[in-house]
Amino acid sequence: MWGPTFPELVEALPGIEIIDRSTVNAYDDPRVAKAIEATGRKKLIFAGISLEVCAAFPAMTAVSRGLDAYVAVDASGTFSETKHQAGLLRMLQAGVIISDYATLMVEILKDNGRPEAGAVYGALDMPWATLVGQISAALKK
C-alpha cells in the first residue's frame, strides 16, 4: 500500500512472503497474526516507520495476547518529539519492553564466545564492538 518493501529487507529475508496490508496495526491483519503465531515464538521484537503507531500498536497487541514484546526504539522513526514521548509512555503503560537495537541483538547473542559473535558485533555499527570479536577469536586460540 505504501510502496515497495525496502530492497535490503527483502534481500535479508529470502523466501519470506511480503504481506501487503491496509490495516494500521499490522497485528490486525489475520495473515500477519497467523505468520507471527506460526513461528511459535513468545518474545517478539518490533520496529517501525513511526514508533508511536507502526511499532507501538502491534507490540501492545502482542502483550495483550500474552507475548513478550520488545521495541527497538532507535530502529523506529517518528514525526515529532511529542509523538515519540507519547508513544514510549503508552507502550510502557501497556507492558512493552523498550530497548535499543544493539542491546537486543547482544541479548539474543548471549555469549561472546559464540562463532557468530564477531559478525553480530560487526553489524551493530558500534565501533568498540569489533574488539569483542577480536577478543573472542583470541580466546579460542
C-alpha positions in Angstrom: 0.0 0.0 0.0 2.8 2.4 0.9 5.2 1.3 -1.8 7.8 -1.5 -2.2 9.4 -3.2 0.8 13.0 -1.9 1.4 15.2 -4.0 -1.0 17.7 -4.6 1.8 15.0 -6.2 3.9 13.8 -8.4 1.0 17.4 -9.5 0.4 18.0 -10.3 4.1 14.8 -12.4 4.3 14.8 -14.6 1.2 11.7 -16.7 0.8 9.7 -14.8 3.3 6.3 -13.7 2.0 5.7 -9.9 1.9 2.3 -9.2 3.3 0.8 -6.2 1.6 -1.9 -4.9 4.0 -4.1 -1.9 4.7 -4.5 -2.3 8.4 -2.9 0.4 10.6 -1.9 -2.2 13.3 -0.1 -5.0 11.5 -1.3 -7.5 14.0 -4.9 -6.7 13.0 -4.3 -8.4 9.6 -5.1 -12.1 10.1 -2.3 -13.1 7.7 0.2 -11.2 9.9 -1.1 -12.6 13.1 -1.1 -16.1 11.6 2.5 -15.7 10.4 3.6 -14.5 13.8 1.8 -17.3 15.6 3.3 -19.8 13.2 6.8 -19.0 14.5 5.9 -20.3 17.9 7.9 -17.6 19.5 6.9 -15.9 22.7 9.3 -13.0 22.5 8.9 -10.6 19.6 10.9 -7.5 18.5 9.2 -4.7 16.8 10.4 -1.6 14.9 8.5 0.7 12.6 8.5 3.7 10.4 6.7 5.5 13.2 7.5 4.4 16.7 4.1 5.6 18.1 2.0 3.7 15.6 3.9 1.2 13.4 5.9 -0.3 16.3 3.7 0.5 19.2 0.3 -0.9 18.0 1.5 -4.4 17.1 3.7 -4.5 20.2 0.8 -3.6 22.5 -1.4 -6.2 20.8 1.3 -8.8 21.3 1.4 -8.0 25.0 -2.4 -8.2 25.2 -2.1 -11.7 23.7 0.4 -12.8 26.4 3.6 -12.4 24.5 6.7 -10.5 25.4 7.1 -7.5 23.1 10.3 -5.5 22.7 10.5 -2.3 20.7 13.9 -1.2 19.3 13.4 2.5 19.8 16.4 3.6 17.7 15.3 1.4 14.8 12.0 3.2 14.6 11.2 6.7 13.3 8.8 9.3 14.4 7.3 12.6 13.2 7.8 14.7 16.3 9.4 14.5 19.8 5.9 14.8 21.3 4.7 11.7 19.4 7.9 9.9 20.3 7.5 10.6 24.0 3.8 9.8 24.0 4.5 6.5 22.2 7.1 5.5 24.7 4.8 6.3 27.6 1.9 4.4 26.1 4.0 1.3 25.4 5.5 1.3 28.9 2.0 1.5 30.4 0.9 -1.5 28.2 3.9 -3.6 29.3 6.0 -3.3 26.2 9.8 -3.6 26.9 11.7 -0.6 25.5 15.3 -1.0 24.3 17.7 -0.2 21.5 18.5 -2.5 18.6 22.1 -3.2 19.6 21.2 -4.2 23.2 18.5 -6.5 21.9 21.0 -8.2 19.5 23.6 -8.7 22.2 20.9 -10.1 24.5 20.0 -12.6 21.8 23.7 -13.5 21.2 24.1 -14.2 25.0 27.7 -15.4 24.7 30.6 -13.5 23.1 32.4 -16.9 22.6 29.8 -18.0 20.0 31.2 -18.3 16.5 28.8 -15.6 15.1 29.8 -13.0 17.8 32.2 -11.2 15.6 29.7 -10.9 12.7 27.0 -9.8 15.1 29.1 -7.1 16.7 30.5 -6.1 13.3 26.9 -5.5 12.0 25.9 -3.4 15.0 27.5 -0.1 14.0 29.3 0.1 17.3 33.0 0.9 16.8 34.1 -0.6 20.0 32.2 -3.8 19.3 34.8 -5.1 16.8 37.1 -5.6 19.9 34.7 -8.2 21.2 35.1 -10.2 18.0 38.9 -9.9 18.2 39.0 -10.8 21.9 36.6 -13.8 21.3 38.9 -15.0 18.5 42.0 -14.7 20.7 40.4 -16.6 23.5 39.7 -19.6 21.2 43.4 -19.8 20.2 
